[in-house]
Amino acid sequence: MNQTLLETKALTITVGEKVLLKEINLSFLETGLVAVLGENGAGKSTLLKEIYHHSLTSELWHWNQGKKKITYLGHELGFYSSLSLEENLDYFSKLDGTKPDFQKRNKLLELFRLQKRIWDPIHTFSRGMKQKVAILRAILSSAEIILFDEPYTGLDADSSKVLSEILNEVSKSKLILIVLHSIPKELQCTSQIKIEKGALFVTHLT
């Protein structure tokens, strides 16, 4: 049974003197794919950063089954451009403290058509390829919660479809929160959070 993993009540989020979200209530299940929607500046990215930076330490967040590991992919892609794709994945695997799952890694590399570029330095990659590398790093993490801020940026139609299929599968065993301008038709979201004028509206889709 998919039980509540993380929740907060009457949480207010401010940036400087501006109140972005006021006294919001949120709860997240152990697994699923949650789309975070809203206009630019509404607080979508800020909400993800709040969860990433404060949910593990603030008393305003409650973990019903003990604290879980979180990984975050924002607009900064966070890898070493002088290193090859393989070297980057090995490095972040060591930071993660887990033994690499090479079968999973190779499958993802094949899906994203990166298997022939594993020994090329990242600085030779296109913007879309760099985006895919950053996505791989997050998905290959051992984290139980993955936060994505507009991960479709820079991806062509085929790669976007592949990403949706990957996220649909990963969300069966992990919780994924994903900031989007709109939900791709292939993406099977279990719920959505819409932010409007400091208020937050949650719709459960499944």
DAWO-V10087 format. One record per helix or strand of 2 or more residues. SS is the DSSP state (2 for helix, 1 for strand). FROM is the first residue (numbers start at 1). TO is the last residue. Records with the same first field share a line. If there is no record, write none. Layout:
# DAWO-V10087
SS = FROM-TO ; FROM-TO
This chain:
# DAWO-V10087
1 = 4-15 ; 18-29 ; 32-38 ; 61-63 ; 70-73 ; 145-149 ; 175-179 ; 191-196 ; 199-204
2 = 44-54 ; 85-96 ; 102-111 ; 115-117 ; 122-124 ; 127-139 ; 157-170
